[in-house]
Amino acid sequence: MRSFKRLSKDRQTANASVQLGNWVKLDARTDFSPTGLIAVGVLVSGILLSTSVLVAAAGRAKARRLAARDDRKLLP
């Protein structure tokens, strides 16, 4: 049987509990290693960077549409 070496002994844990009224109670627990936290940070930064590119491209497309609409107006 093959044994795997743990990457890190330091783990970050967090617990959260939310209660809404008398009937709804939510409990959550998470456990991350430092490597996992870095991976989450890279994923979030990738999402934010791609979102800014999409917003910029949409703004340029709208400006082109408005310019084309002005070009199609009849000259007096």
Contacts in CASP RR format, 6 or more apart in sequence:
PFRMAT RR
TARGET T0000
AUTHOR 0000-0000-0000
METHOD contacts of the structure
MODEL  1
MRSFKRLSKDRQTANASVQLGNWVKLDARTDFSPTGLIAVGVLVSGILLS
TSVLVAAAGRAKARRLAARDDRKLLP
7 33 0 8 1.000
7 35 0 8 1.000
8 33 0 8 1.000
8 34 0 8 1.000
8 35 0 8 1.000
10 33 0 8 1.000
10 34 0 8 1.000
11 31 0 8 1.000
11 32 0 8 1.000
11 33 0 8 1.000
12 31 0 8 1.000
12 32 0 8 1.000
12 33 0 8 1.000
12 34 0 8 1.000
12 37 0 8 1.000
13 29 0 8 1.000
13 30 0 8 1.000
13 31 0 8 1.000
13 32 0 8 1.000
14 29 0 8 1.000
14 30 0 8 1.000
15 27 0 8 1.000
15 28 0 8 1.000
15 29 0 8 1.000
16 26 0 8 1.000
16 27 0 8 1.000
16 28 0 8 1.000
16 29 0 8 1.000
17 25 0 8 1.000
17 26 0 8 1.000
17 27 0 8 1.000
17 28 0 8 1.000
18 25 0 8 1.000
18 26 0 8 1.000
19 25 0 8 1.000
19 26 0 8 1.000
20 26 0 8 1.000
32 40 0 8 1.000
END
